[in-house]
Amino acid sequence: MPPVDATSSPLPPRRQYFDEVYRAHMPTVLRYLRRRLGDAAGEDATHDVFVRAYDRFESFDPDRAPIIAWLYGIVANVIAEHHRQEQRRLKAIERAHHADGARTSPAHETTGLSPALVSVLRHLPLGDREALLLTVWGELSYEETAAALSIPIGTVRSRVSRARAALARSLGPQAPPQSSTIEKGSAHA
């Protein structure tokens, strides 16, 4: 934990530093979790992430990983707990699209995800989907994704490559080329 001048704030150093971390990273974590879980669940999950981060803040080791990667490790655990909800949500969006036979659906307008993309994401293995979404929606580097998921960087590269290949196979010309990156911050991969 970086040194904090105790005379500059009435808060204890741990609390002051955590407040700085919260202000710096909460919007990014919230945006990512809203995209993964929906608005309400994303907000609840963001709360869970920062409560857990505060409770475990003494375990943060800046020599092991940057703070954002440590936070996304907690995010990954929270998402794993919400995984069944996420599967039901993606399945419902896919069903809504098939039920109305339309090119877009109300679910598409709500989530910003095309029905075809939802279907592909839903069918990706969890590890591949998590690595892809952390690098794309979470805007983490491969190194940060590896630290967040506690896996080797080579595994991250393999998972992202497999996920991109699945997108390319399933979405055809709609999918980005293998050599390009999926636009960061875009719901359309």
Disulfide bonds with the S-S distance in Angstrom:
none
